[in-house]
Amino acid sequence: MDVGLSRDGLIDVLYIDDNYQVGDRVSCYLDAFDEMKNKFILRPPGQVPLAERLRLARQRRGQSS
């Protein structure tokens, strides 16, 4: 994803909607910067980061035991 800076941005494939077309403008939040890949890690509004989803799932499993 071109974020208009010297580095590209990545949106995890889990967040990609089939309705996106090349050239579409999308709003995203900056989740992190991957120094190894030298890229911004982005996510669309309304999407919960994977680490948070995993934390919540573990928390739910602990409550149901």
C-alpha positions as CSV (number, residue, x, y, z in Angstrom):
1,M,0.0,0.0,0.0
2,D,1.4,3.4,-0.9
3,V,1.2,5.6,2.2
4,G,2.8,8.6,0.5
5,L,6.1,8.3,2.3
6,S,9.4,6.7,1.5
7,R,8.2,3.4,2.8
8,D,5.3,1.1,1.8
9,G,2.6,0.0,4.1
10,L,1.2,-3.6,4.6
11,I,-2.3,-4.6,5.4
12,D,-2.6,-8.2,6.7
13,V,-4.4,-10.4,4.2
14,L,-7.0,-11.1,6.9
15,Y,-8.2,-7.5,6.6
16,I,-8.4,-7.4,2.8
17,D,-11.9,-7.1,1.4
18,D,-12.6,-8.6,-2.0
19,N,-14.2,-5.3,-2.9
20,Y,-10.9,-3.4,-2.9
21,Q,-9.6,-2.4,-6.3
22,V,-6.1,-1.2,-7.3
23,G,-6.0,2.6,-6.9
24,D,-8.8,2.7,-4.2
25,R,-8.3,5.0,-1.3
26,V,-8.7,3.4,2.1
27,S,-8.4,4.7,5.7
28,C,-6.1,2.7,7.9
29,Y,-4.6,2.9,11.4
30,L,-0.9,2.5,12.0
31,D,-0.4,-0.6,14.1
32,A,3.4,-0.9,14.0
33,F,6.6,-0.4,12.0
34,D,8.3,-3.6,10.9
35,E,12.0,-2.8,11.0
36,M,13.0,-6.1,9.4
37,K,10.8,-5.4,6.3
38,N,11.2,-1.6,6.6
39,K,7.4,-1.3,6.2
40,F,4.4,0.2,8.1
41,I,1.9,-2.4,9.4
42,L,-1.6,-1.0,8.9
43,R,-5.2,-2.1,9.7
44,P,-8.5,-0.8,8.5
45,P,-10.8,1.1,11.0
46,G,-13.1,-1.3,12.9
47,Q,-10.7,-4.2,12.7
48,V,-9.1,-5.5,15.9
49,P,-5.4,-6.3,15.7
50,L,-4.5,-10.0,15.7
51,A,-2.6,-9.8,19.0
52,E,-5.6,-8.3,20.7
53,R,-7.9,-11.0,19.2
54,L,-5.6,-13.7,20.4
55,R,-5.5,-12.1,23.9
56,L,-9.3,-11.9,24.1
57,A,-9.6,-15.6,22.9
58,R,-7.2,-16.8,25.6
59,Q,-9.1,-14.7,28.2
60,R,-12.4,-16.2,27.1
61,R,-11.0,-19.7,27.3
62,G,-9.7,-19.1,30.8
63,Q,-13.2,-17.8,31.9
64,S,-15.0,-20.8,30.5
65,S,-12.8,-23.4,32.3
